[in-house]
Amino acid sequence: MRRVVEFGGSGQGILLLHGLMGRATIWWPVAQWLTRYGRVVGIDARAHGRNSVKTGRTEDFVADAAEVVRELGPSVVIGHSMGGLHAWALAATHPELVKGIVVEDMAPDQRGKTVDKWKSYFDSWPTPFQSLAHVKAFFGQYGDHFIECFEEREDGYHLIADLERLYPIANEWGERDYWDLIEKIQCPMLAIEAENSAMPPGQMAQMPVRSPGGGTHIVVAGAGHVVHRDQPEIYRGAVEAFLSSLT
């Protein structure tokens, strides 16, 4: 069962899709200014947050998003990382549902990558965390981002998502080339790339070029993977300009 979070606003639909390990509520700071542009909704993806479905491939995540957008009506879809992939896949396979997409720091061809190099980092987490303040301090600049993704249990605070269920989701990206979907997108795209991105270089710049719907690519100076947290004003300005261009 998917979980839908209503952030408010009215008019055209704006669907927010989070990244790996996230949940819908991490979008709260962004949603506060997005509501002037439409009805803003987020969803917990499979294996994340309060979604009770614990597994899925790209096509399954896209089907879930499509179900929500059918209720909203043709919408703008904004995705970070994994959510960016699902945004462009939704636009490619359901063009009647999507008016425009924002893709934040996600590239179409990451074949060969695996999560193995990250497992030792996850193993180093002091789980269970003693408090949300502990979570916030441990993750530093992304502390406010990550505290949304933890829950209290009897022995302390744990990531809501099960990492063992997330590894297959991320490993799929290292097995597939998604350019075929990029080349089917009919709506405009805003591709937001972090200067300090871990994505393969050059790919995000090509995404609006290779997409029939066209669009814009920007690189945000000083930003890491979560651009909307690292450089919120630049992110906001780019997204607001994009939304204004659609109307």
C-alpha positions in Angstrom: 0.0 0.0 0.0 1.4 3.4 -1.0 1.4 6.3 1.4 0.4 9.7 0.0 1.3 12.9 1.8 -0.7 16.0 0.9 1.3 19.2 1.4 -1.4 21.6 0.3 -2.0 24.0 -2.6 -4.6 23.9 -5.3 -4.7 23.7 -9.1 -2.3 21.6 -11.2 -0.8 18.6 -9.6 2.9 18.6 -8.5 4.2 15.2 -7.5 7.3 14.9 -5.4 9.4 11.7 -5.6 12.2 11.1 -3.0 15.5 9.4 -3.3 16.9 6.2 -1.9 16.5 5.9 1.9 14.1 8.8 1.9 10.4 9.3 2.3 7.7 11.8 1.2 8.1 14.1 4.2 11.7 15.0 3.4 10.2 17.3 0.8 8.5 19.5 3.5 10.9 22.6 3.1 10.5 22.5 -0.7 6.8 22.0 -0.5 6.3 25.1 1.5 7.0 27.3 -1.5 5.8 24.9 -4.2 2.2 25.2 -3.0 1.8 28.5 -4.7 2.2 26.7 -8.0 -0.3 23.8 -7.5 -1.5 21.0 -5.4 1.7 19.4 -4.0 1.7 15.7 -3.2 4.5 13.3 -2.1 4.5 9.5 -2.0 6.5 7.0 0.0 8.1 4.7 -2.6 8.1 1.0 -2.2 10.4 -0.2 0.7 10.5 3.3 2.1 8.6 5.2 4.7 5.2 3.8 5.4 4.8 2.0 2.1 4.0 -1.6 3.0 5.3 -3.0 -0.3 8.8 -4.0 0.3 10.3 -4.7 -3.1 10.0 -3.5 -6.7 11.9 -2.7 -10.0 11.8 0.6 -11.8 8.6 -0.3 -13.7 6.8 -1.0 -10.4 7.8 2.4 -8.9 6.6 4.1 -12.0 3.2 2.3 -12.0 2.7 3.5 -8.4 3.5 7.1 -9.4 1.2 6.9 -12.4 -1.7 5.8 -10.2 -1.3 8.9 -8.1 -1.0 11.2 -11.0 -4.2 9.8 -12.6 -6.0 11.1 -9.5 -4.2 14.4 -9.6 -4.6 15.0 -13.4 -1.7 15.9 -15.7 1.1 17.0 -13.3 4.6 18.3 -13.0 6.8 15.6 -11.5 9.9 16.5 -9.4 12.3 13.8 -8.4 15.6 13.6 -6.5 18.1 10.9 -7.4 16.0 7.6 -7.5 12.9 9.8 -7.7 14.4 11.6 -10.7 14.7 8.3 -12.5 11.1 7.5 -11.7 10.1 10.9 -12.9 11.6 10.6 -16.4 10.5 7.0 -16.7 6.9 8.1 -15.9 7.1 10.9 -18.5 8.4 8.5 -21.1 5.8 5.8 -20.5 2.8 7.9 -19.6 3.2 11.1 -21.6 -0.5 12.1 -21.1 0.1 12.3 -17.4 3.2 14.5 -17.2 3.5 18.2 -18.1 7.1 18.7 -17.1 9.8 17.0 -15.0 12.6 18.1 -12.7 15.4 15.6 -12.3 17.9 16.3 -9.5 21.3 14.6 -9.7 20.5 11.3 -11.5 22.1 10.0 -14.7 20.7 7.4 -17.1 23.7 5.1 -17.5 25.4 3.9 -14.3 26.2 0.4 -15.5 28.9 -1.4 -13.5 28.2 0.5 -10.3 27.1 -1.5 -7.2 26.3 -0.7 -3.6 29.2 -2.8 -2.3 31.5 0.2 -1.7 28.8 1.9 0.4 28.1 -1.1 2.7 31.0 -0.5 5.0 29.8 3.1 5.4 26.4 1.9 6.4 27.9 -0.6 8.8 29.8 2.2 10.5 26.5 3.9 11.6 26.2 3.9 15.4 22.8 2.1 15.2 20.7 2.4 17.1 21.0 6.2 17.4 20.3 7.5 20.9 18.1 10.4 19.8 17.1 12.4 16.8 19.7 15.0 17.9 22.2 12.2 17.6 21.0 11.4 14.0 21.2 15.1 13.1 24.7 15.5 14.5 26.0 12.3 12.8 24.8 13.3 9.3 26.1 16.9 9.6 25.0 19.0 6.7 22.3 16.5 5.8 21.1 16.1 9.4 17.8 17.8 8.8 17.3 15.6 5.8 18.0 12.3 7.5 16.0 12.9 10.7 12.9 12.5 8.6 14.0 9.0 7.7 14.4 7.6 11.2 11.9 6.2 13.7 12.0 5.4 17.4 12.0 1.8 18.5 12.5 0.2 21.9 16.3 0.4 21.8 16.7 3.8 20.1 16.4 5.3 16.6 16.6 3.3 13.4 16.4 4.1 9.7 12.8 3.4 8.7 13.8 1.7 5.4 15.5 -1.7 5.6 18.9 -1.3 3.9 18.9 -5.0 2.8 15.8 -4.2 0.8 17.3 -1.1 -0.7 20.4 -2.7 -2.0 18.6 -4.6 -4.9 16.8 -1.4 -5.9 20.1 0.5 -6.2 21.9 -2.4 -7.9 19.3 -2.4 -10.7 20.7 1.0 -11.8 24.1 -0.5 -12.3 22.6 -3.1 -14.6 20.5 -1.0 -16.9 20.9 1.8 -19.5 17.9 4.2 -19.3 18.7 6.4 -22.3 15.9 4.7 -24.2 13.5 6.3 -21.8 15.1 9.7 -22.0 14.7 9.6 -25.8 10.9 9.1 -25.5 10.2 12.1 -23.2 7.8 14.6 -24.9 7.5 17.2 -22.1 10.1 19.8 -21.0 12.8 18.8 -18.5 14.9 20.6 -16.0 18.0 18.6 -15.2 19.7 19.9 -12.0 23.2 18.5 -11.5 25.4 18.9 -8.4 28.9 20.3 -8.9 30.1 17.6 -6.5 28.0 14.8 -8.1 28.8 11.1 -8.0 27.0 10.7 -11.3 29.0 9.9 -14.5 30.2 13.2 -16.0 28.5 14.7 -19.0 25.4 12.6 -18.9 23.0 15.1 -17.3 24.0 17.8 -19.7 22.9 15.5 -22.6 19.5 14.6 -21.1 17.5 17.6 -22.3 19.4 17.4 -25.6 18.5 13.8 -26.2 14.9 14.2 -25.0 12.4 15.2 -27.7 10.7 17.5 -25.2 13.9 19.5 -24.7 14.6 21.5 -21.6 17.5 23.0 -19.5 20.5 21.6 -17.7 22.2 23.5 -14.9 25.2 22.7 -12.6 24.8 24.0 -9.1 28.1 25.2 -7.7 29.1 24.0 -4.3 26.3 21.4 -4.1 26.5 17.8 -3.3 24.0 15.1 -4.2 21.1 16.7 -2.3 21.0 20.0 -4.1 17.8 21.2 -2.6 19.4 21.0 0.8 22.9 22.2 -0.1 21.8 25.2 -2.2 18.1 25.7 -1.5 17.8 29.2 -3.0 19.5 28.3 -6.3 17.4 25.2 -6.5 14.2 27.2 -5.8 15.0 29.8 -8.3 15.7 27.2 -11.0 12.5 25.2 -10.3 10.3 28.3 -10.0 11.6 29.6 -13.4 10.9 26.2 -14.9 7.4 26.1 -13.5 6.7 29.6 -14.8 7.9 28.6 -18.2 5.3 25.8 -18.3 2.4 28.1 -17.8 
